Amino acid sequence: MSFPKSQVVDLLIERGQQDKARQAEHELPDSIDPEKYVLELGHLGLNIEDLNAAFGAAETS
C-alpha cells in the first residue's frame, strides 16, 4: 500500500513537526510505499504502523 506524500506531510504538521514536514516535501516522492521508504520515514520519526493508524489502512506484510 502506498500513501500520498501530502498525507505524510499533513501528518507531520499535525504533530507539530513543521521542519520534518518541509524535509518530507523535498525528499519523498509523490507516492510513498512505506516498505520501500522505511529508512526515509524513520528519519522523519514515522513508521508503517504510524501511517496505517493515521490513514486507516490495513497492515502491510
Secondary structure, 3 states (H helix, E strand, C coil): CCEEHHHHHHHHHHCCCHHHHHHHHHHCCCEECCCCCHHHHHHCCCCHHHHHHHHCCCCCC
